[in-house]
């Protein structure tokens, strides 16, 4: 205990041990103590010394601390002390009182200990396992330690975590921890983990990171939240920046829609704390990451569409036009809106319709241009407005036409400020930055748009009172070439570069503009003088741009001006400048240090206004034209003629192809029209068929109703006739009953005739069966059945005959009854005879019913006997066919036997001939003295050999 008192600061007698000695003793105690309490106290002491004696603790105790993490997993307290100690020796905390050298040494020390810790990847895996512990004293220091390792050796630790099973998933669980300290430090850990590693970024994203982070941002108050919101946004930027897979996953997961509420800010200036400004700045950067020009065009267009549909673009425009917004937020919002509308026609059209809340309302584009040409506005804000204007005109010919139209005489409104007026004012103002921005903005209104280049030639400017107006093109060249006050203002490099870029963009790929430019007799001498002079370093860029402008005049020259044809301009260059010198001066543009910076990305980002010289789209134009101009200058007149001939031929081919394309388009249109007609006729046909079907159904319904009404009418007529005949009776019998009796008599006559016919058929059937039975009497199996069948048929015949007699008797009685009924009409008083006739009638009815039932039964028996007969006939036919088949096969076999006998006889004859030949040959051999063995001798020898083999087999058995 005295030892620990000394370590912890207690007083002890004797000399005090040094820090290194104390640490060595503590390390020995950690390694050798068997009691957990002793080891825990020793680790606690090392933790207290780890900050002051960082080098000694890290050198001597790291292995012992790692061993504690491996062996004492059951005690969370000692694990917490060990993790805290490792964190103290690895973490590079910046302290104010340290100078740069001390801080650098501390950083190097942390890097060394980190390398020592991760030499064995199992140590990092062990740390990841410890993060699964829920105990606060283990999980929190573990998170801090892993964060420090990532800060010092990020790539190596990322590789270990990436190959560790469930490594990233364990770290993602930190975001779900209910303790805010661990969750917030988990955010810092994931920030370090996802830096520059696309594989880990994808895993984190697919571990539902977007959902969790957006939930945290919402819970913390979105843009009004604290540092936790900032950490979440930084992590989101890490996951999305330069990662197309995660960007697509973010868009497909409908997370863009959840960004809209972030930008719902008030119009007043209250509540803009420093943290809110930081959060909103990061949120705007997050939007820009999704629509960055460096992304694939398809992905960018899809995100732009989603932002417009969910109302995010509208919300950003609201911030853009709001009052009281901080300058840096306004600048970043302008940059964000720029990239959301860049290249998207729908978004560009919406932005053109946005008006500022002023009186009278002005378009947002006009308000922004007013800020761009105002030299009192911040430089970064003016750059942002220029970028916004460029993005608005990017691939937007409709917008380009609207801007150029505000400069044309027919559309100028003296009572309002237009975009064209602002651009012209900035182009000729005293501020060189306004000159450059206006020139570049106007150049973007002409980019890849031949129609607007020609329209801009119509623009006329009033210079001063009493002087005629001059064209815009002429005024731009005057600023460059004339020697009045305008020259002194235009002598600034920035102004001249801006005007030269505008002129190069304007006349490129526009022969009419080239002709207008060359029509001014002072332009070509000015350009040749500028190129041929030996000016200073600052003027080299101007010389290069002048060479480019002159080269464009050669390359796009249509030879319409006799004094300035292509050939004469090339001769002028060769005499005044020299072809090699001209090409060298042309190369000054691409060799300028600011050229490559502007060519990297579309957004104009410059550290100072003086370095704002090149535009991104202009660098593309230079890259496209430099080579062709160099070739055009070096080409001879003969080569020019050949090229012109080739061009004409190609133009002719192109015209032919265009004609065929137009013909194909017309045919396609006709085919499409015919298809539409066929579709319409098909639909009409279907409608007609449906109408016909419906009408047929209605007709059938009407028929059914008619039949029902007809039946009802018939029943009513019948009931009326019955009511009329109720009073007529003859001898107590109604007329209806007599009619019924007559009908029954007719039916009985028909039945009798039918029974007679059936009786004749049965007699014929019996006779036929008798003959068949007589023929098949030899068959003992079928004889008994046929005999029984004959007996049944005889009985059936007798029953039918007796039944026929009864029917005849019944017929006779019925006729007598009818006669008596007819004669009884004269004797009305004899009621006794009538009652007797009624009794006879009832008896006759009962006998008739019984006889009918008996007849039905006999019909059934007759049917069954007919079926039995059919079965017998089928069996007989089967036996007959079988016998015929057997007879056929017998004949076939007999034929084959005869053929076989014949072939056998032929073979015997051949064998006899062969034996005769063999015998003759043997005889000849014997005559010649050869020894010949007979077949009998050979057979005997073979038999002997067979016997010997059988004996050998028996011996072996």
Secondary structure, DSSP 8 states (H G I E B T S, - for coil): -HHHHHHTT---SS----HHHHHHHHHHHHHH--SHHHHHHHHHHHHHHTTTTHHHHHHHHHHHHHHHHHH-TT-HHHHHHHHHHHHHHH-----TT--HHHHHHHHHHHHHHHHHHTTSHHHHHHHHHHTT---HHHHHHHHHHHHHHHHHSHHHHHHHHHHSTTHHHHHHGGGG-SSHHHHHHHHHHHHHHTTT-HHHHHHHHHTTHHHHHHHHHHHTTGGG--HHHHHHHHHHHHHHTT-HHHHHHHHHTT-SGGGGGGG---SSSTT--HHHHHHHHHHHHHHHHHT-TTS-HHHHHHHHHHHHHTTHHHHHHHHHH-SS--HHHHHHHHHHHHHHHTT-HHHHHHHHH-EES-SS-EEHHHHHHHHHT-TTS-HHHHHHHHHHHHHHHTT-HHHHHHHHHTTSGGG--TTS--HHHHHHHHHTSS-HHHHHHHHHHHHHHHTT-HHHHHHHTT-EE--STTS--EEHHHHHHHHHH--SHHHHHHTSHHHHHHHHHHHHHHHTT-HHHHHHHHHSHHHHHHHHHHHHS---TTTHHHHHHHHHHHHHHHHT--S-SGGG-HHHHHHHHHHHT-HHHHHHHHTHHHHSHHHHHHTT-SS---SSGGG----HHHHHHHHHHHHHHHHHHH--HHHHHHHHHHHHHHHHHHHHHHHHHHHHHHHHHHHHHHHHHHHHHHHHHHHHHHHHHHHHHHHHHHHHHHHHHHHHHHHHHHHHHHHHTTT-EETTEEHHHHHHHHHHHHHHHHHHHHHHHHHHHHHHHHHHHHHHHHHTTT-HHHHHHHHHHHHHHHHHHHHHHHHHHHHHHHHHHHHHHHHHHHHTTS-TT-HHHHHHHHHHHHHHHHHHHHHHHHHHHHHHHHHHHHHHHHHHHHHHHHHHHHHHHHHHHHHHHHHHHHHHHHHHHHHHHHHHHHHHHHHHHHHHHHHTT-----HHHHHHHHHHHHHHHHHHHHHH-
